[in-house]
């Protein structure tokens, strides 16, 4: 696999992806570092060389982590039509906007899991002020933001939601500064969907907790409970099972059933997104509400917004 910017130990997206490949390696008696391995990207200019290096080394499946790699992957996949690729969080297409037949596009309904942690935030906040910090302002991260805000407002119409983007997934200092601003405005819960930038939000929350101020962070992509220790500042996390999707695609490729040209979307129904397993900081009554809303989303009675426009329409429907 080729990591997105931030490295394999970002405690978030890249790390979860690698954990999926490690599990695949273990289940199939493959060696990590040789049979199964990763190349790290520290900047966008690393994407193409890393992808090409793995093509030359004749790996059966090459996984590109993140929507920022889409253009490089599309170009290289068309140059090597007999090489199988998987792209996380975006759909690889040709010049006619048709899915590339040698690429499996693995996408997620992040808005659904984000709605559930929004329900947790809306029912837990004591100040009626919560925050959202995004990495790069993009269609993908808007799904996290829109779903979160919809969840908050559904259960707590009076809540005020602060939103700010860092413009980066690899700037923990910037994440910390934005978190300091939002906490100072009265937000007592911040949902960070920002990769390594989000680690700065945990740093700020723990610093405040040391001085006796009780604030919470909602983690993203994987269960980030440990990130909040020892000050115990992780309320919950929105898990996105990138590890599961990669393991699934790898298993299919190995069995000769690689889903090339297909867009696979993982939501609540597919257990591709959801609330983290660690829920000790969430009240049982709140968890019961989460289950109710999860059921409504799966059965289609709630359609979670993914864009600013869809969110505005959804929010307006709540006041009718």
C-alpha positions in Angstrom: 0.0 0.0 0.0 1.0 3.6 -0.5 0.1 5.8 2.5 -1.5 9.2 2.3 0.4 12.1 3.8 0.9 11.6 7.5 2.6 8.3 7.6 1.6 4.8 8.7 1.6 5.6 12.4 -0.8 8.6 12.3 -3.0 6.9 14.9 -5.8 7.4 12.3 -6.5 6.7 8.7 -3.2 5.4 7.4 -2.6 3.3 10.5 -6.1 1.7 10.3 -5.4 0.9 6.6 -2.1 -0.8 7.4 -3.7 -2.8 10.2 -6.1 -4.3 7.6 -3.2 -5.4 5.5 -1.3 -6.8 8.5 -4.4 -8.9 9.3 -4.6 -10.1 5.7 -0.9 -11.0 5.9 -1.3 -12.9 9.1 -4.4 -14.8 7.9 -2.6 -15.9 4.7 0.8 -16.6 6.2 2.5 -13.8 4.4 5.5 -11.8 5.5 5.0 -8.1 6.3 7.9 -6.0 4.9 8.2 -8.2 1.8 5.0 -10.1 0.7 2.9 -7.3 2.2 4.4 -3.9 2.7 3.8 -0.1 2.6 5.6 2.9 1.2 5.1 6.2 3.0 4.2 9.5 1.4 5.4 12.7 3.1 4.1 15.0 0.3 1.9 14.7 -2.8 4.9 14.4 -5.1 5.7 11.1 -3.4 2.4 9.4 -4.6 3.4 8.6 -8.3 6.9 7.4 -7.5 5.6 5.2 -4.7 2.8 3.7 -6.9 5.3 3.1 -9.8 7.8 1.5 -7.5 5.2 -1.1 -6.4 4.2 -1.7 -10.0 7.8 -2.5 -10.9 8.0 -4.8 -7.9 5.0 -6.7 -9.3 2.7 -6.6 -6.3 -0.6 -8.4 -7.1 -2.6 -5.5 -5.5 -1.6 -2.0 -4.8 -3.7 0.1 -2.5 -3.7 3.9 -2.7 -4.8 5.5 0.6 -6.9 8.6 0.2 -8.7 10.8 -2.3 -5.6 13.0 -2.8 -4.0 10.1 -4.7 -6.8 9.8 -7.3 -5.3 11.7 -10.2 -1.9 9.9 -9.9 -3.6 6.6 -9.5 -5.8 7.1 -12.5 -2.8 7.9 -14.8 -0.7 5.0 -13.6 -3.6 2.5 -13.7 -4.3 3.3 -17.3 -0.6 2.9 -18.1 -0.6 -0.6 -16.5 -4.0 -2.1 -17.4 -3.1 -5.6 -16.1 -2.1 -4.3 -12.7 -4.8 -4.4 -10.0 -5.2 -1.3 -7.8 -7.6 -0.3 -5.0 -8.4 3.4 -4.2 -9.7 4.4 -0.8 -12.2 7.3 -0.5 -12.6 8.1 -4.2 -13.7 6.6 -7.5 -11.0 6.1 -10.2 -12.3 6.9 -13.7 -11.0 7.3 -17.2 -11.3 10.4 -19.5 -15.0 9.4 -20.2 -15.8 9.3 -16.5 -16.1 5.5 -16.6 -14.7 3.5 -13.7 -11.3 2.0 -14.5 -11.7 -1.8 -14.8 -8.4 -2.5 -13.0 -9.3 -0.4 -9.9 -11.6 -1.3 -7.0 -12.9 2.0 -5.5 -13.5 1.6 -1.8 -15.8 4.3 -0.4 -17.7 4.8 2.9 -20.8 6.5 4.2 -18.9 8.6 6.7 -22.0 10.8 7.2 -23.9 7.9 8.8 -21.3 7.2 11.5 -20.8 10.9 12.0 -24.5 11.4 12.6 -24.3 8.9 15.4 -21.4 10.6 17.2 -23.3 13.9 16.6 -26.2 12.3 18.6 -23.7 11.5 21.4 -22.4 15.1 21.3 -25.8 16.7 21.2 -27.0 14.7 24.2 -23.8 15.0 26.2 -22.8 18.7 25.9 -23.4 20.8 29.0 -22.7 24.1 27.3 -24.9 23.5 24.3 -21.8 24.4 22.2 -19.8 21.8 20.2 -17.2 22.0 17.5 -16.1 20.3 14.3 -12.5 20.5 13.0 -11.8 19.3 9.5 -8.5 18.7 7.7 -8.7 19.6 4.1 -12.0 21.3 3.1 -13.2 18.7 0.5 -16.3 16.8 -0.5 -15.1 13.8 1.6 -14.6 15.8 4.9 -17.9 17.6 4.2 -19.6 14.2 4.7 -18.2 14.0 8.2 -19.2 17.6 9.0 -22.7 17.4 7.5 -23.5 14.1 9.2 -22.2 15.3 12.6 -24.1 18.6 12.5 -27.3 16.7 11.5 -26.9 14.3 14.4 -26.3 17.1 16.9 -29.3 19.2 15.7 -31.7 16.2 15.5 -31.4 15.6 19.3 -30.5 19.1 20.4 -32.0 21.9 18.2 -30.6 24.6 20.5 -27.0 23.5 20.2 -24.5 25.9 18.6 -22.0 24.2 16.3 -18.6 25.8 15.5 -16.9 24.5 12.3 -13.3 25.2 11.2 -10.9 23.6 8.7 -7.2 23.4 9.2 -6.4 23.1 5.5 -4.1 20.1 6.3 -4.1 16.6 7.5 -0.6 16.8 8.9 -0.6 19.9 11.1 -1.1 18.9 14.8 0.0 22.4 16.0 -2.7 24.0 13.8 -5.3 21.4 15.1 -4.3 22.4 18.7 -4.6 26.1 18.0 -8.1 25.7 16.4 -9.2 23.5 19.3 -8.0 26.1 21.8 -10.1 28.7 20.0 -13.2 26.6 20.0 -12.9 25.4 23.6 -12.4 29.0 24.6 -15.6 29.9 22.9 -17.4 27.5 25.2 -17.5 24.3 23.1 -17.1 21.3 25.5 -16.9 18.6 22.8 -15.0 18.7 19.5 -15.2 16.1 16.7 -12.0 16.1 14.8 -11.9 14.7 11.3 -8.4 15.7 10.3 -5.9 12.9 10.4 -2.7 13.8 12.2 -4.0 17.4 12.6 -6.6 15.9 14.9 -3.9 14.7 17.3 -3.4 18.3 18.2 -7.0 18.5 19.4 -6.2 15.7 21.8 -3.1 17.5 23.0 -5.2 20.7 23.8 -8.0 18.8 25.5 -5.5 16.9 27.7 -3.8 20.1 28.6 -7.1 21.7 29.7 -8.0 18.6 31.6 -4.8 18.8 33.6 -5.9 22.3 34.8 -9.3 21.0 35.8 -11.4 22.0 32.7 -13.6 19.1 31.5 -13.7 19.0 27.7 -14.1 16.1 25.3 -12.8 15.0 22.0 -14.6 12.7 19.5 -12.0 10.7 17.6 -12.2 9.5 14.0 -11.4 6.5 11.7 -10.3 4.2 14.5 -11.1 3.8 18.2 -9.1 6.7 19.7 -9.9 6.1 23.3 -6.2 5.6 24.1 -5.4 8.9 22.5 -7.3 10.6 25.3 -5.3 9.0 28.1 -4.2 9.5 30.8 -6.6 12.4 31.2 -9.5 10.4 29.7 -10.7 13.1 27.2 -12.1 10.8 24.5 -15.9 10.8 24.6 -16.2 8.3 21.7 -14.9 7.8 18.2 -16.4 7.4 14.7 -14.8 4.3 13.4 -14.4 3.9 9.7 -13.4 0.3 8.9 -10.8 1.0 6.2 -8.9 -2.0 7.6 -11.9 -4.2 7.0 -12.4 -2.9 3.4 -8.7 -3.4 2.5 -8.8 -6.9 4.0 -11.9 -7.6 2.0 -10.5 -6.4 -1.3 -7.2 -8.2 -0.7 -9.0 -11.5 0.0 -11.1 -11.1 -3.1 -8.0 -10.4 -5.2 -6.3 -13.5 -3.8 -9.2 -15.7 -4.6 -9.4 -14.5 -8.2 -12.5 -12.4 -7.6 -11.0 -8.9 -7.6 -13.8 -6.3 -7.8 -12.1 -4.2 -10.6 -14.3 -1.5 -12.0 -16.6 -1.6 -9.0 -17.4 1.0 -6.4 -17.9 -0.7 -3.1 -19.6 1.5 -0.5 -19.5 0.6 3.2 -22.1 2.2 5.6 -23.8 1.3 8.8 -25.6 -1.7 7.2 -22.3 -3.1 6.1 -20.7 -2.4 9.4 -18.2 -0.1 7.5 -18.8 2.9 9.8 -20.1 3.3 13.3 -19.5 4.1 17.0 -16.2 2.9 18.5 -16.4 -0.2 20.7 -15.1 1.7 23.7 -18.1 3.5 25.1 -17.3 3.8 28.8 -17.6 7.6 28.7 -21.0 7.6 27.0 -24.1 7.3 29.2 -26.3 4.2 28.7 -29.3 6.3 27.9 -27.3 8.1 25.1 -26.2 4.8 23.7 -29.8 3.6 23.6 -30.7 6.7 21.5 -27.7 6.0 19.2 -29.1 2.5 18.6 -32.5 4.0 17.8 -31.1 6.4 15.2 -28.8 3.7 13.8 -31.9 1.6 13.0 -33.6 4.6 11.4 -30.6 5.3 9.2 -30.3 1.6 8.1 -34.0 1.3 7.3 -34.0 4.5 5.3 -36.3 6.6 7.4 -33.4 9.0 8.0 -31.3 10.0 5.0 -28.1 11.7 6.4 -26.9 14.8 4.5 -23.5 14.8 2.9 -23.1 18.4 1.7 -23.8 21.9 3.0 -26.8 22.2 0.8 -28.2 18.8 1.9 -27.6 19.8 5.5 -29.4 23.1 5.2 -32.4 21.2 3.7 -32.2 18.6 6.5 -31.9 21.2 9.3 -34.9 23.1 7.8 -37.0 19.9 7.9 -36.3 19.6 11.7 -38.2 22.9 12.4 -41.3 21.9 10.5 
